[in-house]
Amino acid sequence: MAYHFDFSPVLANTDLLLKGALFTLELTAVGTLLGVSLGVLGGVVRAWKIKPFAGIFGVYVELIRNTPFLVQLFFIFFGLPSLGVQISEWQAAVLAMVVNLGAYSTEIIRAGIQAIPCGQLEAAAALAMSRAEAFRHVVLVPALGKVWPALSSQIIIVMLGSAVCSQIATQELSFYANFIQSRNFRAFETYVLTTLIYLAMSMLIRALLNWAGRRYLARSR
């Protein structure tokens, strides 16, 4: 029997999908802010081989980059309470995204820092720039400018990976998609619309990141 498409049961729950999409964007915003900040710290430590932290960050990067995000999420949500650390679904999802993005952005930013010529730091010293000024204007901003496309792509990958957070009942987009299709049994229609929302969010985030790169980093490349 031919399949009859019917999007009306899904469209009737558009408010839930939009609520989940907004929650996903909130997760992504917080995870990006904290994850990239962690990546900057790790990138500096790894690029300049600051002991003993370079070794610690090295182990952290290899551990996270060689294990599934879902396992990391389960370890945080189910493992930490076993150690007496109580954590909510929201906190577990954010922490997992921060830890994951932090590891990948550490290596991305490290590559950008190592691409900065040493002569630029010497020029900064000759201009009597303070260490903070030299780090910000001569190291960090140019390094981010060099790796911004790769870092932007990684941020979007982490946003898309947040879909697995529904496994711990985090109420993001895929959580509500599963909820809707379990009640109307219109799986194809539900996930077609969900896919389009994820696509729209990815394009929105990429456009915002591209704008930020042109606005604040383009001149430093």
Sine and cosine of phi, psi and omega as CSV:
sin_phi,cos_phi,sin_psi,cos_psi,sin_omega,cos_omega
0.00,0.00,0.70,-0.71,-0.03,-1.00
-0.92,0.39,0.58,-0.81,0.00,-1.00
-0.98,0.18,0.71,-0.70,0.00,-1.00
-0.97,-0.25,0.91,-0.42,-0.01,-1.00
-0.96,0.29,0.69,-0.72,0.03,-1.00
-0.53,-0.85,0.98,-0.19,-0.03,-1.00
-1.00,0.03,-0.14,0.99,-0.09,-1.00
-0.87,0.49,-0.64,0.77,0.04,-1.00
-0.90,0.44,-0.51,0.86,0.01,-1.00
-0.97,0.22,-0.70,0.71,-0.01,-1.00
-0.90,0.44,-0.43,0.90,0.05,-1.00
-0.93,0.37,-0.30,0.95,0.01,-1.00
-0.92,-0.39,0.43,0.90,0.00,-1.00
-0.85,0.52,-0.54,0.84,-0.01,-1.00
-0.88,0.48,-0.59,0.81,0.03,-1.00
-0.93,0.36,-0.66,0.75,0.03,-1.00
-0.90,0.43,-0.65,0.76,0.03,-1.00
-0.92,0.38,-0.60,0.80,0.07,-1.00
-0.88,0.47,-0.69,0.73,0.04,-1.00
-0.91,0.41,-0.63,0.78,0.02,-1.00
-0.89,0.45,-0.68,0.74,0.03,-1.00
-0.89,0.46,-0.65,0.76,0.03,-1.00
-0.90,0.45,-0.64,0.77,0.04,-1.00
-0.89,0.46,-0.67,0.74,0.03,-1.00
-0.90,0.43,-0.60,0.80,0.05,-1.00
-0.91,0.42,-0.70,0.71,0.07,-1.00
-0.84,0.54,-0.71,0.71,-0.04,-1.00
-0.91,0.42,-0.66,0.75,-0.01,-1.00
-0.89,0.46,-0.75,0.67,-0.01,-1.00
-0.92,0.38,-0.69,0.72,0.00,-1.00
-0.89,0.45,-0.60,0.80,0.01,-1.00
-0.93,0.37,-0.72,0.69,-0.01,-1.00
-0.86,0.52,-0.77,0.64,-0.05,-1.00
-0.97,0.24,-0.62,0.79,-0.03,-1.00
-0.92,0.39,-0.68,0.74,0.03,-1.00
-0.93,0.36,-0.59,0.81,0.06,-1.00
-0.88,0.48,-0.69,0.72,0.07,-1.00
-0.90,0.45,-0.61,0.79,0.02,-1.00
-0.91,0.41,-0.59,0.80,0.07,-1.00
-0.89,0.46,-0.72,0.69,0.02,-1.00
-0.87,0.49,-0.74,0.67,-0.01,-1.00
-0.91,0.41,-0.61,0.79,0.01,-1.00
-0.90,0.45,-0.66,0.75,0.03,-1.00
-0.90,0.43,-0.73,0.68,-0.03,-1.00
-0.88,0.48,-0.68,0.73,-0.03,-1.00
-0.96,0.29,-0.63,0.77,-0.03,-1.00
-0.93,0.37,-0.63,0.78,-0.04,-1.00
-0.99,-0.11,0.06,1.00,0.08,-1.00
0.79,0.62,0.79,0.61,0.01,-1.00
-0.99,0.16,0.94,-0.35,-0.04,-1.00
-1.00,0.08,0.52,-0.85,-0.06,1.00
-1.00,0.03,0.11,0.99,-0.13,-0.99
-0.94,0.35,-0.45,0.89,0.02,-1.00
-0.88,0.48,-0.66,0.75,0.03,-1.00
-0.92,0.40,-0.64,0.77,0.01,-1.00
-0.89,0.45,-0.72,0.69,0.03,-1.00
-0.92,0.40,-0.54,0.84,0.04,-1.00
-0.89,0.46,-0.70,0.72,0.05,-1.00
-0.90,0.43,-0.69,0.72,0.01,-1.00
-0.86,0.50,-0.72,0.69,-0.02,-1.00
-0.89,0.46,-0.73,0.69,-0.02,-1.00
-0.92,0.40,-0.60,0.80,0.01,-1.00
-0.90,0.44,-0.73,0.69,-0.06,-1.00
-0.96,0.28,-0.64,0.77,-0.06,-1.00
-0.96,0.28,-0.21,0.98,-0.04,-1.00
-0.89,-0.45,0.34,0.94,0.10,-0.99
-0.73,-0.69,0.49,-0.87,-0.03,-1.00
-0.93,0.37,0.55,-0.84,0.03,-1.00
-0.87,0.49,-0.60,0.80,-0.01,-1.00
-0.90,0.44,-0.64,0.77,0.04,-1.00
-0.91,0.41,-0.64,0.76,0.05,-1.00
-0.88,0.48,-0.67,0.74,0.01,-1.00
-0.89,0.45,-0.71,0.70,0.01,-1.00
-0.91,0.42,-0.62,0.79,0.02,-1.00
-0.87,0.49,-0.68,0.73,-0.01,-1.00
-0.93,0.36,-0.73,0.69,-0.12,-0.99
-0.98,0.22,-0.64,0.76,-0.03,-1.00
-0.99,-0.14,-0.49,0.87,-0.07,-1.00
-0.98,0.19,-0.70,0.71,-0.06,-1.00
-0.88,0.47,-0.66,0.75,0.06,-1.00
-0.86,0.50,-0.49,0.87,0.05,-1.00
-0.91,0.41,-0.39,0.92,0.03,-1.00
-1.00,-0.09,0.11,0.99,0.04,-1.00
1.00,-0.05,0.12,0.99,0.00,-1.00
-0.99,-0.16,0.96,-0.27,-0.01,-1.00
-0.99,0.14,0.71,-0.70,-0.10,-1.00
-0.55,-0.83,0.64,-0.77,-0.01,-1.00
-1.00,0.07,0.15,-0.99,0.03,-1.00
-0.88,0.48,-0.70,0.72,0.02,-1.00
-0.86,0.50,-0.74,0.67,-0.02,-1.00
-0.90,0.43,-0.64,0.77,0.01,-1.00
-0.91,0.42,-0.67,0.74,0.00,-1.00
-0.90,0.43,-0.71,0.70,0.02,-1.00
-0.89,0.46,-0.73,0.69,-0.02,-1.00
-0.88,0.48,-0.66,0.75,0.01,-1.00
-0.90,0.45,-0.66,0.75,0.01,-1.00
-0.92,0.39,-0.64,0.77,0.02,-1.00
-0.90,0.44,-0.73,0.68,-0.02,-1.00
-0.89,0.46,-0.68,0.73,-0.03,-1.00
-0.93,0.37,-0.77,0.64,-0.01,-1.00
-0.91,0.41,-0.58,0.81,0.01,-1.00
-0.86,0.51,-0.65,0.76,-0.02,-1.00
-0.92,0.38,-0.73,0.68,-0.02,-1.00
-0.93,0.36,-0.65,0.76,0.00,-1.00
-0.94,0.34,-0.43,0.90,0.10,-1.00
-0.84,0.54,-0.74,0.67,-0.03,-1.00
-0.95,0.31,-0.59,0.80,0.02,-1.00
-0.90,0.43,-0.74,0.68,-0.03,-1.00
-0.94,0.33,-0.58,0.82,0.07,-1.00
-0.84,0.53,-0.68,0.73,0.02,-1.00
-0.89,0.46,-0.63,0.77,0.02,-1.00
-0.91,0.41,-0.66,0.75,0.00,-1.00
-0.91,0.42,-0.67,0.74,-0.02,-1.00
-0.94,0.34,-0.28,0.96,0.04,-1.00
-0.99,0.11,-0.12,0.99,0.02,-1.00
-0.98,0.19,0.83,-0.55,0.01,-1.00
-0.88,0.48,0.65,-0.76,0.02,-1.00
-0.88,0.48,-0.47,0.88,-0.01,-1.00
-0.88,0.47,-0.45,0.89,0.02,-1.00
-0.93,0.37,-0.60,0.80,0.07,-1.00
-0.92,0.38,-0.61,0.79,0.04,-1.00
-0.91,0.42,-0.63,0.78,0.04,-1.00
-0.91,0.42,-0.63,0.78,0.04,-1.00
-0.89,0.45,-0.65,0.76,0.03,-1.00
-0.91,0.42,-0.61,0.79,0.00,-1.00
-0.92,0.39,-0.45,0.89,0.02,-1.00
-1.00,0.03,0.14,0.99,0.03,-1.00
0.88,0.47,0.53,0.85,0.09,-1.00
-0.97,0.25,0.61,-0.79,0.06,-1.00
-0.94,0.34,0.24,-0.97,0.00,-1.00
-0.88,0.47,-0.63,0.77,0.01,-1.00
-0.90,0.43,-0.69,0.73,0.01,-1.00
-0.91,0.41,-0.67,0.74,0.00,-1.00
-0.90,0.44,-0.67,0.74,0.00,-1.00
-0.89,0.45,-0.70,0.72,-0.06,-1.00
-0.94,0.34,-0.77,0.64,-0.16,-0.99
-1.00,0.03,-0.47,0.88,-0.11,-0.99
-0.97,-0.23,-0.47,0.88,-0.06,-1.00
-0.95,-0.31,-0.89,0.45,-0.19,-0.98
-0.92,0.40,-0.81,0.58,-0.07,-1.00
-0.89,0.45,-0.74,0.67,0.06,-1.00
-0.88,0.48,-0.62,0.78,0.00,-1.00
-0.89,0.45,-0.70,0.71,0.04,-1.00
-0.90,0.44,-0.60,0.80,0.04,-1.00
-0.88,0.48,-0.60,0.80,-0.02,-1.00
-0.95,0.32,-0.55,0.83,-0.13,-0.99
-0.94,-0.34,0.13,0.99,-0.09,-1.00
-0.84,0.55,-0.67,0.74,0.03,-1.00
-0.86,0.51,-0.69,0.72,0.01,-1.00
-0.92,0.40,-0.65,0.76,0.00,-1.00
-0.92,0.39,-0.64,0.77,0.04,-1.00
-0.88,0.48,-0.68,0.73,0.02,-1.00
-0.89,0.45,-0.62,0.78,0.00,-1.00
-0.92,0.39,-0.60,0.80,0.05,-1.00
-0.88,0.47,-0.67,0.74,0.02,-1.00
-0.92,0.39,-0.62,0.78,0.04,-1.00
-0.87,0.49,-0.67,0.74,0.02,-1.00
-0.92,0.40,-0.63,0.78,0.05,-1.00
-0.87,0.50,-0.72,0.70,0.01,-1.00
-0.92,0.40,-0.58,0.81,0.03,-1.00
-0.92,0.38,-0.30,0.95,0.01,-1.00
-0.90,0.43,-0.19,0.98,0.02,-1.00
-0.86,0.51,-0.50,0.87,-0.01,-1.00
-0.95,0.30,-0.20,0.98,0.02,-1.00
-0.91,0.41,-0.25,0.97,0.09,-1.00
-0.90,0.43,-0.34,0.94,0.00,-1.00
-0.92,0.39,-0.32,0.95,0.07,-1.00
-0.92,-0.39,0.38,0.92,0.07,-1.00
0.92,0.38,0.44,0.90,0.17,-0.99
-0.95,0.30,0.79,-0.61,-0.18,-0.98
-1.00,0.08,0.88,0.48,0.07,-1.00
-0.99,-0.12,-0.21,-0.98,-0.18,-0.98
-0.87,0.50,-0.75,0.66,-0.06,-1.00
-0.92,0.39,-0.48,0.88,0.07,-1.00
-0.87,0.50,-0.75,0.66,-0.02,-1.00
-0.95,0.32,-0.52,0.85,0.07,-1.00
-0.89,0.46,-0.71,0.71,0.05,-1.00
-0.89,0.46,-0.65,0.76,0.01,-1.00
-0.88,0.47,-0.70,0.71,-0.05,-1.00
-0.92,0.40,-0.74,0.67,-0.07,-1.00
-0.94,0.34,-0.40,0.92,0.04,-1.00
-0.95,0.30,-0.25,0.97,-0.01,-1.00
-0.95,-0.30,-0.48,0.88,0.03,-1.00
-0.95,-0.30,-0.16,0.99,0.05,-1.00
0.85,0.52,0.42,0.91,0.08,-1.00
-0.97,-0.26,0.93,0.38,-0.11,-0.99
-0.89,0.46,-0.70,0.71,-0.04,-1.00
-0.87,0.49,-0.77,0.63,-0.03,-1.00
-0.90,0.44,-0.64,0.77,-0.02,-1.00
-0.88,0.47,-0.72,0.69,-0.09,-1.00
-0.99,0.15,-0.37,0.93,0.16,-0.99
-0.90,0.44,-0.74,0.67,0.01,-1.00
-0.91,0.41,-0.63,0.78,0.03,-1.00
-0.89,0.45,-0.66,0.75,0.04,-1.00
-0.87,0.49,-0.68,0.73,0.01,-1.00
-0.90,0.43,-0.59,0.80,0.03,-1.00
-0.92,0.38,-0.68,0.73,0.06,-1.00
-0.88,0.48,-0.66,0.75,0.03,-1.00
-0.88,0.48,-0.70,0.72,0.01,-1.00
-0.90,0.44,-0.65,0.76,0.02,-1.00
-0.91,0.41,-0.65,0.76,0.03,-1.00
-0.88,0.47,-0.70,0.72,0.00,-1.00
-0.92,0.39,-0.61,0.80,0.04,-1.00
-0.90,0.43,-0.74,0.68,-0.01,-1.00
-0.90,0.45,-0.67,0.74,0.01,-1.00
-0.89,0.45,-0.64,0.77,0.02,-1.00
-0.90,0.44,-0.67,0.74,0.02,-1.00
-0.91,0.42,-0.67,0.74,0.00,-1.00
-0.93,0.37,-0.63,0.77,0.05,-1.00
-0.89,0.45,-0.66,0.75,0.05,-1.00
-0.88,0.47,-0.70,0.71,0.01,-1.00
-0.89,0.45,-0.64,0.77,0.03,-1.00
-0.90,0.44,-0.68,0.73,0.04,-1.00
-0.92,0.39,-0.60,0.80,-0.10,-1.00
-0.97,0.26,-0.64,0.77,-0.16,-0.99
-0.90,-0.43,-0.32,0.95,-0.14,-0.99
-0.84,-0.54,-0.25,0.97,-0.14,-0.99
-0.85,0.53,-0.66,0.75,-0.07,-1.00
-0.95,0.32,-0.27,0.96,-0.09,-1.00
-1.00,-0.08,-0.07,1.00,-0.06,-1.00
-0.97,0.26,0.00,0.00,0.00,0.00
